Amino acid sequence: MRPFKRPARPGLSRRALALARDVRLLVLDVDGVLTDNRLWLDEQGQSLKCFSIPDGMGLKLLERAGIEVAALSGLPNHQAEERLRQLGVTAFHGGHLRKLPVLERILSERGLDFPHLAYMGDDWLDAAPMRRAGLPMAPADAQPEILRLAAWVSRLPGGHGAVRDAVRLLLTAQGKREALWRDIAL
């Protein structure tokens, strides 16, 4: 994991909680958000990526809470598409360097607008969606320009629980976290 300096984060600030209340759709970048931005190659030159188990649990919690999830990647990413399918997330859009038109289509198909969108990104390709999202979010190790666009920054880096951290914010803001905890853990 590359070293990073944790930025000052709004955390569960009033502003972040207020923005999270209206979220009906969480859209995630893949590399650097769902993964740790590293690419491993096997002996045949096939790429391997690592995904966080807690992040996956977080996506399942959002499903139970009625918050939709989609992924939007700048590159085609069969591994991410398969991992998301395993988690019940079928809205994967890969190979889009210009993400905003795809994001507009995703929202339109669901009858939603940008105030209902939380978007988590980490790099320059995510800037346009983050400028429009009702709740722009970033992992702790996002690029400095992206950190400045984020209304909320996870305390964790991408691929290491940042998505689960974002899920906690959404569930808390919408008053759904305690009920899910009681339903699952007790």
Backbone hydrogen bonds, N-H to C=O, Kabsch-Sander energy under -0.5 kcal/mol:
donor,donor_aa,acceptor,acceptor_aa,energy
6,R,4,F,-0.6
13,S,11,G,-1.0
17,L,13,S,-2.6
18,A,14,R,-2.5
19,L,15,R,-2.5
20,A,16,A,-2.0
21,R,17,L,-1.0
21,R,18,A,-0.5
22,D,19,L,-0.6
23,V,20,A,-1.2
24,R,116,H,-3.0
25,L,116,H,-1.8
26,L,68,E,-2.7
27,V,25,L,-0.5
27,V,118,A,-2.8
28,L,70,A,-2.4
29,D,120,M,-2.4
33,V,30,V,-2.0
34,L,30,V,-1.9
35,T,30,V,-1.8
36,D,50,C,-0.5
40,W,48,L,-2.5
42,D,46,Q,-2.6
45,G,42,D,-2.1
48,L,40,W,-3.1
52,S,34,L,-0.7
56,G,52,S,-1.7
57,M,53,I,-2.3
58,G,54,P,-2.3
59,L,55,D,-1.9
60,K,56,G,-1.8
61,L,57,M,-2.1
62,L,58,G,-2.2
63,E,59,L,-1.9
64,R,60,K,-2.0
65,A,61,L,-1.7
66,G,62,L,-0.6
66,G,63,E,-1.2
67,I,62,L,-2.6
68,E,24,R,-2.2
68,E,66,G,-0.6
70,A,26,L,-2.3
71,A,91,A,-2.6
72,L,28,L,-2.6
73,S,93,H,-2.6
81,E,77,N,-2.3
82,E,78,H,-2.2
83,R,79,Q,-2.5
84,L,80,A,-2.8
85,R,81,E,-2.0
86,Q,82,E,-2.3
87,L,83,R,-1.1
88,G,85,R,-1.5
89,V,84,L,-2.9
90,T,88,G,-0.8
92,F,90,T,-1.6
93,H,71,A,-2.3
95,G,75,L,-0.6
96,H,73,S,-2.3
97,L,95,G,-0.6
99,K,97,L,-0.8
102,V,98,R,-0.5
103,L,99,K,-2.6
104,E,100,L,-2.6
105,R,101,P,-1.8
106,I,102,V,-2.5
107,L,103,L,-2.4
108,S,104,E,-2.4
109,E,105,R,-2.6
110,R,106,I,-0.9
110,R,107,L,-0.7
111,G,107,L,-0.5
111,G,108,S,-1.2
112,L,107,L,-2.6
116,H,113,D,-2.1
117,L,114,F,-2.1
118,A,25,L,-2.7
119,Y,135,L,-1.9
120,M,27,V,-2.3
121,G,119,Y,-0.6
121,G,137,M,-2.0
126,D,123,D,-2.5
127,A,124,W,-1.8
130,M,126,D,-2.2
131,R,127,A,-2.2
132,R,128,A,-1.0
133,A,129,P,-2.0
134,G,114,F,-2.2
134,G,117,L,-0.7
135,L,117,L,-2.1
137,M,119,Y,-3.3
138,A,152,W,-1.4
140,A,156,L,-2.7
142,A,139,P,-1.7
143,Q,122,D,-2.8
146,I,143,Q,-0.8
147,L,143,Q,-2.3
148,R,144,P,-1.7
149,L,145,E,-0.8
150,A,146,I,-1.3
151,A,136,P,-2.4
152,W,136,P,-1.4
154,S,138,A,-2.7
159,G,33,V,-2.2
160,H,157,P,-1.7
162,A,157,P,-1.0
165,D,161,G,-2.2
166,A,162,A,-2.0
167,V,163,V,-2.4
168,R,164,R,-2.2
169,L,165,D,-1.7
170,L,166,A,-2.3
171,L,167,V,-2.9
172,T,168,R,-2.4
173,A,169,L,-2.7
174,Q,170,L,-1.8
175,G,172,T,-1.5
176,K,171,L,-2.7
177,R,171,L,-1.3
180,L,176,K,-1.9
181,W,177,R,-2.6
182,R,178,E,-2.6
183,D,179,A,-2.4
184,I,180,L,-2.6
185,A,181,W,-2.7
186,L,181,W,-0.7
186,L,182,R,-0.9
